[in-house]
Every structure is written in structure tokens, then in C-alpha cells.
Amino acid sequence: MQRGFEGLVFVFLVSLLFFSSSLALGGESQGLYELQVVRCVRPNLVVARVLGEGEAQKVRVKLAGISLPLEDEAVYRQAFARLRELVKGKNVYFDFALGHSSQESPWVGYVYLGEPSREETIVVNALLVREGLAALDEETAGRNMLGYLVGMQEEAKSEGLGLWRKKETKSRGKESEECPSCVIRSPGTL
């Protein structure tokens, strides 16, 4: 798990390089928005209020680069609970994935926990992939984070987390010591 956290810190530092030219001292920038998450709709979709000057605009935000774990109901529920735990009612930062803009609805991009100028900032999208609670969606990932998300998914797969957990197979008998390919059946089984 420590290795995954270090990876998240690394992606933050890489992301910070992209954002550093546009960061304002007040926390909001031309490409980076401060949001308050009002509600979680799905494990990859939230409703948030844009913070800053002017009217309080509400937007729907789709987490770029992740797809819902529809094939596994238990993981879907875990992903939803984890997203709510991480962001509901909290102030977060948002940046559009490359190729996406504020003209779209929902907004498609990356959600960051913590101030963007700090090392301990976490990319929520990458965390969900790293914990095996979401799969990579290359279509919405944006070129700037695709490689990083691929790496996070590979780590989750190699550790058998969430969607990638190893399925246990039930044996109907046990192997014979004399003939490993022969199976001795228990009484009453075919």
C-alpha cells in the first residue's frame, strides 16, 4: 500500500508541473477549480458547487479515466462508499482532462484532495483505480494521465485488489498422491 501512496504523490508532482504556470495564490486558477462536493451520484460522478467569485454554480463532475465496476456489485458498492468517504461535503480541486472543457456537461477531469501546492495531495481518480475499485477508461483519461492510470491499474491487478481479486475455485475432490491428475471423489459426488 505504501508503494501505491508513493505513486499517488508522484502523479501529484507531475500534475503540479502542468498546473504550476496557471496557479493563482488564492487557490483558484484558470484551469484549476475549487469545488465543494454536494453529493455523490455514482462511483465516478459527483455534483459539486464551484467556489470562488460570483454566483455559486453547481456542476456535475465525471471522474476522468475510470469506468464503473458494473460486473461486480460488491466492488461497485465499495467504490461508491469510498468516493463518498473521500469527497462528500469536502472542498476539492478539479482540473479538466486533456481534450475536455467547461462547455461539456458533465465536466470530465481529475479531482484532487488537498491543496494543489502540497505534496500530500491525492488524485481521487487514480486512488480508486489503485485500490481496484474502478477500471481504467482510456477514452476519458486524457493523454496527460493515461500512463499513470495504466500503472495504477497494473499495481492493483498484481496485488489482486478489488476487481482484480483472485476468484477461489472449489474443488469437488482431492488429488491422488500416486496420480496428480486423478481426482478421488468424495462419497456421494460424481
N, C-alpha and C positions, 0 to 999 in steps of 0.2 A: 504494500500500500504506500510505503514511503516513496518508492520509485515513481508511482503514479502522481503523487503530490509534487515531486520534483519536476515531473514532466509538465504539470499544470503551471508551475512557476515559470518554467522555460517558455511556454506558449505566451504567458503574460508578458514576459520581457520582449519576445519577438513582436507581439502585438503593440506593445508600448512604442517600439521603434516606428511603427506605421502611424501611430496616433500622435507622437510627440510634437510633430510640426503643427498640429492643429489644436493642441490643448490650451485652454484658457485657464487663468488662475482661479476663476470662480467655479470650476468643476464642469461646466458645460462647454462644449466646443461645437464647431461647425459640423463635425462628423460623429461626435460622441454625445449622446443624450443622457441626462439623468432622469430616471423613471422611478415611480413608486408603483410596485405591483399591487393591483387591487384584487385580482382573482386569477386563479389558475383554471383554465378551461380543459386542457388535455396535457399530457406529459411533454408536449412540445409547443404549447400555445398558452399565452397569458394575456390578460387585459391589464394595461398599466396607464397611469396618469403621467404625462410629460411634465416635469418640474422645470421651473425657470420663469422667465418673464412672460407676461401676457396671460391669456386665458388658460385654464387647466384643460388641456386637450387629452382625451382618452384615445388610446390606440391599442390595436390587437398586435401582439408580437409573436411571430413564429420563430422558434429556435432553429437557426440555420444548421444544416449538416447532420441532423438527426431525424430518424424515422421512428414512428411508434411501434412498440413491440406487440402488435395485434395478435400474433400467433401464440403468445404466452400470456394468459390473463393474469397470472400471479406476478410476472415481471412488469406488466402494464400497471398494475396497482402499486407496485413498489416504486416505479418510475414517477407516477403521479404523486405519491406521498413524498418522495424525495424532493421533487420540484417544489411542492408546497412548503416543505421544511426549509428549503434554501431561500426562496424568494418572496413568499406571500407576505404582504404588508411591509416589505422592506424596500429601501431605496437601492437601486441597482444602476449600472451604467449599460448603455446599449450602443452598438455600432453596427451599421449595415454590412452584410456580407458583400463582397465584391460582386457587382452585377445587379445589385438590388438598391432601391431608393425609397424615399418617403412618399413617393407617388403611388406605391403599391399598398394594397390592404389585403392581408396584414403586412406589417413591416417584417422583413426577413433579415435576421442578423444574429449577433452574439450578445449574450447577457453576461455581465461581469459583476461579481461580488467584491466589494471593497473599492477603495479609491483607486483610480487607474494609475496613479503615480506610485503606488506601493507594491512591494514585491509579493505580498501575500494575497494579491488579487487572484480570484478563481474564475475561470471561464466555465459557466454553468453547462453549456452545450458539451464541452469536452469532458467535464466531470461525469455527466450522465452516460456518455459513451464509454469512458474509462471504467465505470462501475458495472458495465454490462447491462445497463437499464435502457439503452437505446442503441439502435444500429446506425451506422453511417449512411447518410443520404447524400450522395455525391452531387446530385442535381442542385441542391440548395446550399451546399457547403461554401461555395466561393473559393476561388483559387488560392486566396491568401491563407486559408486554414486547412485546406484539404489534406495535405501531407501530415499535418499534426494530428488531425482526427483519424486518419488511417492508422497512425502509430498507436493512438489511444485504443482503437478497436482491436488491434493486434495484441496489445497487452492484456485486454480483457479476455480475449479468446484464449491466449496462452495460459492464463490463470483460471479459466473455466468460470468466469463470473457471470451472473445474471443470465442473459440469453444464451451464453456460451457454456453454461454448466454442463457437465458430463451427465448424460442420462444413464441411470443404473438399469442394467438388464437383469431380469430374474431368470435364474437357471431352474429348469424343471428337474434336474437331476445332478449327479456329480460325476466327474470323470473317473474312469478306472485307472489305477496306477499302472497296470500292465499295458493298457491301450489308451493313450491320452485322447484319441479321437472317439473312443467308445464312451457312451454315457450309460451309467447304471441308473435305471428308473426306480423311483420310489414306488412302493406298493400302491396300487390304485391309480397310477398315472400311465398314460400311453406313451 
